[in-house]
Amino acid sequence: MKNSKFALGTFLGVALICSGVVFAQKPQEDISGKRHPNLAAAQRLSRQAWERITAAQGANEWDMDGHAAKAKELLDRVNEELKLAAEAANKHRR
């Protein structure tokens, strides 16, 4: 019984890691630094944080209980919000 629970836990852990890798993608660099220098800087820092988390995931044998993958998902959301902020600012600048 203990072996089957361990195997199931291991399988679920690997599945979580893989799903995090599949869904979390490096934030896109698409905010104009000329039009929105502060938002572009925030996006650049978000991208750097995403890359550091990826490096941490590669350096560790453990899945960090899914927290690293969750952090990358949140950074993906940050990137989306920054892009929306830039688009909203563009509407008011015209």
KETI-101444 format. One line per field, with one value per residue (C-alpha): residue in one letter; chain; x, y, z. Coordinates in nm, 4 decimals. Example, Ala and Ser with C-alpha at 12.3 -4.5 7.8 and 13.67 -1.06 7.14 Angstrom:
// residues 2
residu c(A, S)
chaine c(A, A)
px c(1.2300, 1.3670)
py c(-0.4500, -0.1060)
pz c(0.7800, 0.7140)
***
This chain:
// residues 94
residu c(M, K, N, S, K, F, A, L, G, T, F, L, G, V, A, L, I, C, S, G, V, V, F, A, Q, K, P, Q, E, D, I, S, G, K, R, H, P, N, L, A, A, A, Q, R, L, S, R, Q, A, W, E, R, I, T, A, A, Q, G, A, N, E, W, D, M, D, G, H, A, A, K, A, K, E, L, L, D, R, V, N, E, E, L, K, L, A, A, E, A, A, N, K, H, R, R)
chaine c(A, A, A, A, A, A, A, A, A, A, A, A, A, A, A, A, A, A, A, A, A, A, A, A, A, A, A, A, A, A, A, A, A, A, A, A, A, A, A, A, A, A, A, A, A, A, A, A, A, A, A, A, A, A, A, A, A, A, A, A, A, A, A, A, A, A, A, A, A, A, A, A, A, A, A, A, A, A, A, A, A, A, A, A, A, A, A, A, A, A, A, A, A, A)
px c(0.0000, 0.2808, 0.4506, 0.1319, 0.0759, 0.4364, 0.4023, 0.0781, 0.2346, 0.5376, 0.3176, 0.1043, 0.4162, 0.5623, 0.2266, 0.2116, 0.5621, 0.4856, 0.1586, 0.3377, 0.5960, 0.3297, 0.1036, 0.3526, 0.5229, 0.7876, 0.6166, 0.6107, 0.8058, 0.5464, 0.5105, 0.6753, 0.9584, 0.9225, 0.5520, 0.5436, 0.8916, 0.7696, 0.5368, 0.8053, 1.0518, 0.7984, 0.7459, 1.1217, 1.1546, 0.8621, 1.0323, 1.3596, 1.1756, 1.0153, 1.3593, 1.5064, 1.2241, 1.2891, 1.6574, 1.5610, 1.3364, 1.6223, 1.8689, 1.6423, 1.5565, 1.2286, 0.9159, 0.8990, 0.5451, 0.4189, 0.4913, 0.7468, 0.5037, 0.2314, 0.4648, 0.5293, 0.1550, 0.1125, 0.3899, 0.2080, -0.0970, 0.1172, 0.2366, -0.1224, -0.2245, 0.0745, -0.0156, -0.3772, -0.2541, -0.0462, -0.3430, -0.5677, -0.3105, -0.2939, -0.6715, -0.6420, -0.3368, -0.4869)
py c(0.0000, 0.2408, 0.1735, 0.2418, 0.5706, 0.6710, 0.5804, 0.7767, 1.0769, 1.0624, 1.0377, 1.3333, 1.5379, 1.4716, 1.5490, 1.8846, 1.9734, 1.8826, 2.0745, 2.3801, 2.3564, 2.3189, 2.6031, 2.8543, 3.0258, 3.2932, 3.6347, 3.8061, 4.1270, 4.3379, 4.6662, 4.9574, 5.1025, 5.4308, 5.4748, 5.3156, 5.3053, 5.2199, 4.9423, 4.8044, 4.8039, 4.6225, 4.3667, 4.3174, 4.2569, 4.0151, 3.8242, 3.8144, 3.6781, 3.4094, 3.3110, 3.2948, 3.0686, 2.8432, 2.8294, 2.7441, 2.4654, 2.3251, 2.3458, 2.1617, 1.7955, 1.8656, 2.0200, 2.2771, 2.1533, 2.3296, 2.6757, 2.7651, 2.6679, 2.8719, 3.1722, 3.1433, 3.1311, 3.4480, 3.6175, 3.5185, 3.6960, 3.9993, 4.0133, 4.0040, 4.2858, 4.4992, 4.4555, 4.5533, 4.8584, 4.9686, 4.9170, 5.1197, 5.3994, 5.3947, 5.4527, 5.7644, 5.9055, 5.9428)
pz c(0.0000, 0.0839, -0.2501, -0.4464, -0.2594, -0.3264, -0.6946, -0.7224, -0.5478, -0.7748, -1.0840, -0.9744, -0.8961, -1.2400, -1.4015, -1.2197, -1.3308, -1.6901, -1.6906, -1.5539, -1.8289, -2.0971, -1.9819, -1.8446, -2.1326, -2.1300, -2.1266, -2.4629, -2.5169, -2.6907, -2.5027, -2.6802, -2.4757, -2.6628, -2.5916, -2.2455, -2.0914, -1.7407, -1.8534, -2.0838, -1.7922, -1.5729, -1.8483, -1.8831, -1.5076, -1.5162, -1.7982, -1.6012, -1.2969, -1.5157, -1.6486, -1.2956, -1.1816, -1.4806, -1.3840, -1.0256, -1.1508, -1.3571, -1.0682, -0.8242, -0.8353, -0.6552, -0.7998, -0.5159, -0.4486, -0.7613, -0.6221, -0.8890, -1.1642, -0.9947, -0.9739, -1.3488, -1.4136, -1.2085, -1.4059, -1.7250, -1.5844, -1.4932, -1.8532, -1.9807, -1.7462, -1.8452, -2.2102, -2.1354, -1.9433, -2.2425, -2.4763, -2.2428, -2.2323, -2.6124, -2.6320, -2.4144, -2.5959, -2.9398)
***
